[in-house]
Amino acid sequence: MKAYTPSYQKHIEAYQLLEEHQRFTELPTVCVQKAKDDSQRFSVLTISDEQLVTFFSLSVGDAVQMYTENSNAILLRSFSTDSNYQGRGYAKQSLMALPFYLEKHFPNITEIILLVNCLNHPAIKLYQACGFKDTTQRIRGIKGEQMVYSRKMVHKIEGGS
């Protein structure tokens, strides 16, 4: 996993999402632009063999506080896998590696929050397989009803690393 820098722009522009997936998430080009205008939003890339395979944004501050009272939470947004790399396990690998990335780059984080569209069954299954739990909170979003999921950073809660 790598934080976005302008040197990755050509990877961002080449990223492909099927139309059916675009109804649930934003394209990386849009996310990178939003991050330029928001100091609390960060773009993260998973690179494999010099190819961008997964992309997501992380947000701290007000964006995440809408969904949790935990001031040490971070919001995972716009998670996707390039359609050329779907079905190869990259999404699960990225989500399982996320706590280690956060430990290094956001050491105070104790919880990961994400929203997933109620109709996005493959994503729900993936998030559950990666340790995310349904908080039962529902949000009416631009793209339909969203379920709020949470994953605690267990090593932080237990006080060890």
Number of C-alpha atoms within 10 A of each C-alpha: 16 12 13 18 11 9 8 14 14 10 18 21 11 13 20 19 19 11 9 8 15 13 13 21 18 16 21 28 14 11 20 22 11 15 17 12 9 11 11 13 21 20 22 19 23 21 16 11 6 8 15 22 24 26 26 22 22 22 21 19 15 11 14 21 17 9 20 19 9 14 15 17 25 26 25 22 21 22 24 24 25 22 15 13 15 14 10 11 10 19 24 16 13 22 20 15 14 14 22 14 17 18 16 9 11 15 13 14 19 21 21 23 25 23 23 26 21 16 13 13 11 8 17 20 11 14 22 14 13 17 13 20 17 18 14 9 12 17 15 10 12 8 12 14 15 20 20 21 24 23 20 17 17 13 12 15 11 8 7 7 8
